[in-house]
């Protein structure tokens, strides 16, 4: 099992905070009766005098730069008089930031010995102390590196680590048969606030495991699950695909466009139906070739072969929707100099021939579900979103393009203003209900 700990927060303020805490207990192997999940620790009164945790805790310090200029320095906490946790931080003028530290489980007391030196800054007299929640992530069989839904799922959990302070474990199954055992191992451990299952084909095993552990919260991507303790995260992929279909319809020179899918299932058919409708809305004379399917999510070689067969038949735009298999179809577009369209995340940074990508924000859905689990607002059942909810879209929409360029550190290749404007027009009409996009789900 691979494991990922809490990410180090980079950056903030000429600030030195020293907190000395003496350990009076021993390592706790099993969870004892815990104090409230979050409480304030007062530096000046050393209250509460002691606290015990059965798992990692965070100490959060609010620091404010009262100066009129940016300051840089260290925020430091010394544990047990020896173990020092330090973060170098930069605070803008008048900025307040929460700086988080994590220390291991045990029993701690605070003798009230503090040294606080904050040139140009102030610090609250109260620390927030809370348990470090843990999240489990079971990826799809395509694994990390697909630059698609698995990478997005991981990205959403990593964002929760950075911004919500969670710890997480993740597993990359190699076969569907592994799902049930992994899900059950995670659930029976009792240590996860929520377990994210990042692939539709985990539904059968999850229905069984979630029934065995009704108090464990789960989330499943791309498929409704009948269990009340499972949030089913669904996406209107047809709506985002319509937008890149507009691009294909306006950019084709041969009048023929194609689609390479991962598997011949409703989930992927939904992408195709939206894509086809978008092409025809933009240019009714264009021929949309019947979709071809790789038969799996991790076969870029087959994806490339199928794309080449379409190109040889006169297709000059290809949209791929097949996880890691899509990377092969995009490589074929690059090799043969035709327009390629990416999927799920922006993939335009891969090759200059990739000028647009349909976006499906699995990362946002995962992050929001984790946040709800931590806040006590988690709800099982279907949670579906499309363009209106900003859970699908296209990377060339004006509101999305800067985000993806900053995320991947690149500049999009040229795409005519008229094409982008037509995509925006389609987006607005779909959200307003003036365009009804066909779906494989009826």
N, C-alpha and C positions, 0 to 999 in steps of 0.2 A: 504494500500500500504506500503510495506516495503521500507526503505530508507537507503542508505549507503552514508556517507560523504567521503571526501577526506582522504585517509589513512595518518597517521603520518609517516614521513620518519624517520627511526631509525638511530641514529649515527653520528657525525663528528666534529671535531677539537678544540684545546685550542684556542678558538675563542670567543670573546664577541663583539657583534655588537649591539649598542643601537640606535634606530631610534625613535625620538619623532614626532608624527603627531597629529595635533589638528583638531578636527572635527568641521566644521562650518555649516554643513547642517543637514538635517533630513533624517530619513529612507525613501528610495524611494520605494514605493510599485509597481510602474510600470516602465518599462524600458524607460529612457529618451533617448535623442540623445547622443550616446556614442562617446567618442574619439576613435582614432584608436584602433584596437583590441589588439595591443601591442605597448608599447612605453617605452623609457628609462627614468628613474628618476635619475638626477644627484645630489648626496649627497652634493657636495661642493657648487653648485650654487643654490640649492633648486629649480630646474627647472624640469618640469613645476611647477608653483606655486600652482596649484590646479588641482584636477581631480575628476570627478564624474562618478559613475558606478551604473547601475540599477540592478546588481547582484554581487555575490561574485567576488573578485579579488584575484590574487596571487601576492606576492612580491618574486622575485627570486634573491638570493644573490650568486654571484660566490666567493668562498673562496679558496685560495691556501695555502697549507702548504709548506713553503719554508725551513723548517727544514729537517734534515737528519734522523729524527726518527718520529714515529707515535705520534700524539698529540690528546688529548681528551678534550672537554670543551663544552661551550654553545654558541649558536648563538641566540641572543635575539633581538626582536623588541618590543618597547613599543608604543602602540597606545593611543592617547588622554591623554598621561601622566599617564595612569592607567592600561589599558588592556595590559598585557604582553604576548607575544607569544614567547616561548622558545623551542629550540630543542637541545638535547645533541647529539653531533656528534663526530665521530672519523675519522681523516684523516691520511692516510698513508703518508710516506715521499714523498714530491714533488707532492702530489695529489691535483687536482683541482676538486671541486664538487659544483654543484648548490644546494643550500639549499632553499626550498620553504616554504612560509608561506601563509595562507589564512585569509582574514578578510572580514567582511560583507559589504554589499552595503551601499553607502552613499556618501557624498561629503567631501573630505579631502584636507587640505592644509599642506604644509611643511615649517616650519619656519627656517629650516637649522640648527637645534640644534642636533648635533650628537656626540656621544662619541664612539670611536673605539679603542678597546684594543685587540690586536691580537698577543700574544706571539708566536713566531715561524711561523707566517702566515701573509699573506697580503690579502687585500680585494679590489675588484674593486670599484671605486668611483661611479659606476652606478648600480642602481637596475633596473631590468626589471619588469614592471608592466603590467599585462594582465588580461583579463576577464577569469573567471573559466568556461570552457565549461561544459555542462551537457549532459549526455547520458542516454537514456531510454533503459531498457532491459525487454523484455517480454519473460519469460521462457516458456518451453513446459509443458504440463500437468503433467508430471512425477515429476516436481519440483526439488528443491535442495536435495542433499543427494543421487542422483542416481549414483555418482562416475563415471559419463559418460558425455553425451553431455550437460546436463543442468549445471552440475558443471563446465565443461570446458568453457561454454559460460560465466558464472559468473566470472571464473578465468581470462578470457581475458579482461573483463571490469574492474575487480579489478586491473589488471596489468596496464591498461590505467590510472587508478586513481593514482597508485603509480608513474608511469614513465612519464605520460603526464599531470598530475595535474588536471584531470577532476573530476567532481562530478557525481554521478549517482543515479538513482532510478530504482528499479526493482520490478516486480510483478510475483507471482507464480499462474497462473490460475489453477483452478481445473477442468475445462471443456472447450471443444473447443468452446462452445457457448459464453464464456467470452472474447474470443480474440478480436472480433471486437470493443467492448466497450472500452477495455483497450487501444488498438491501437489508437482509435479515441481520447480518453481523453489525451493521450500523445501528439498526433499530434496537437490538437487544442490549447494546452497550449502555443505552440510556443517557448518553452524554451530549446528544445533539439537539439544539433548539429546533432545527428543521433539517430535513434531508432533501436535497434537490436531485431529482432524477431527470437527466437532460436529454431524454430521447423517447419518442412515442412508443418504441417497441419494448419499453420497460413496463408497459401498462399491465400486461397479464401477470407478471411476477409481483408487481407493486400492489395490485388488487388483493392478492393473497397475503402479502407481508403486512400491508396496512391494516388488513382485517385482524391479523394476529396482534398488532400493537396499536390499538385504537387511540392511545394517548400520545402517540408520536406524531408530530406534524411532518407532512411531506409536501413536495410540489413536483408535478409532472409536466414536462414540456411537450406540447403538441398533440395531446390525446386526452379526452375526457376519462376520468377514473371515477367509478361509482362510490368510492369510499368518502365518508364525510370529513375525514382527517387529511384529505389530499386536495390541495389547490391545483386545479387543472389549468395550466397557462396556455391559452390558445391565441393564435394570431391570424388576422385576415390577410393571409399572404397574397390572395388574389388582388387586393387593393394596391399593395406596393408593386406587384408584378405588372399591373395595368400601366403604371407610370413608366417603367422601363420598356414596356411594349410600345409606348408612344415614341420613345427614343428610337427603337428599332424601326418602326414604321416610317419615321421621318428621315432616317439615315441610310436605309438600304438603297443601293444603286441597281442591284439586279432584280429587285422586286420579290426576293425570296428570303425568308428568315427562318431560323430553326431553334430548337429547344432540346437540350440534353438533360434528362432527369436522372435521379439516383435510382429510385424504384418506382414501378408502376402501381402506385397506391393513390388513394384520394388526396392524401397530404401533398403530394407532388403534383398531382393533376390540378390542384387548386392554383398552384403557381402558373401552370400552363394556360389555364382558362383565363386568368387575369391578363397574362401576357398577350395571348391571342386577341382578346377584346381590345386591349390598348393599341395594338398594331392596327387593327381594323378601324378604330375610332380616329386614329391619326391619318391613316391612308388606306381606304377601302380596297384599293387595287392590289395591295401586297398579298402574296401567297405565304401563308404560315404553314410550313411543312408539318406533317404529323410528328408528334414527339417521339424521341428515342430514349431508351432507358439502359443504364449501365447494369442494374441489378444489384447494386450495393453502394455503400457510402465511402469506401476506402480504396477505390480502384481508378486512380487517375490515368493509368495506361489505357483502360477500356474507354474512359471518358474522352480521351484524346482521339482514339480510333473512331468513335462514333461521330465526333465533331468533324473530323477530316472527311468522313463519308458524306456528311451534309454539305461541306464546302465543295467537294467534288461534284455535287449535284446542283451547284449554283447558288447556294446560300451564302450571303455575305454579312449576316449578323447572327450570332449565337448567344442565347441565354442559357446558362447552366444552373441547375438547382439539384445538387446531389452531394453536399458535404465535401469531403476531400476529393471525391471523384470529379467534382467541378473543376478542380485545378488543372486536370488534363484537358478539358474542353477549352479553358482559357489559354492554355499553352498552345493549343492548335490554332486558336484565333491569332495569337501573336506570331507563330511561325508562318502562317499563311497570309498575314497582313489584312485580316478582316476585323470588323468590330465585334468585340466580346463584351458581355454584360455579366457582372458578378452578382453574388447572392448573399443574403443574410447580413454580413458586414461589408463595408466598402472594400472592394478588391481592386480598385483602380490603380493602386500603387504598384501592382504586380507587373504590368506591361503597359506601354503607351497606347496599345490598341483597346484597352479596357477603359471606356469613357464614361460608364455609368454602372451602378450596382443597385439592385433592390436591397433594402435594409429591413431587417427583422430583429427588433431589439430584445432578444432573449436576455441580454445582459441587464437591461433596465427591469424587465419583469422579474428576474431572479433577485436583483437587489431589493426591489420593492417588497417582494414576498418575505425575504429575510428580515427586512425592517419591520414589517407587520408582525412577524413572529416575535421579535424582540420587544415590540411595544404592546403586545397583547391584543392586537387587532386582526390577527390571522383568521381567515375564513376559508373553509374548504369549499369545494364546488368549482364550477366553471368560471374562469376569469378571462374574458375574451377582449381583444383590442385590435384596432386597425389604424387607419390614417388619423381619425379624429382623436384617438388616444395617444398618438405619436409612438405607437408600437410597431408600425411598419412605415415604409416610406421609400425614398431613393436618395442616394448620397449627393445627387446634383441639385436637390432642392436647396434654395438659398439658406434656409434655416439649418440644414444638415452639413453642407459642404465644409464650412470652417471647422466644425467639430472633427470630421474625419481627417481632414488635412493636418490638423494639430495632433490627432491621435497617432497617425502613421508617419508624420514628418515629411509630407510630400505636397506637391501642387498638382491638381487635376490637369489632365490634358485638355486641350481646347475642345469645347462643345458650343455650337452656335447658340446665341441668345434666343433665337426663335424656338429651338428645341426645348431649352430650359423653360421658356415662357409657356410653351404648350403643356409641359409636365405640370407646371404650377396651376394652369387653368384646369387640367384634369383633376389634380388634387383637390382644388376648391370645389369643383362640381361633385366629386364623390362625397366629400364631407358634407356638402349641402343637401345631398340626396338627389341631385339632378342627374347623376349617372349611377346606375345600379350595375355593379360588376358581377358577372356570372361567377359561380363558385362550384367546385366539385362536391360541396356539401349541401347543395340545394339552396 
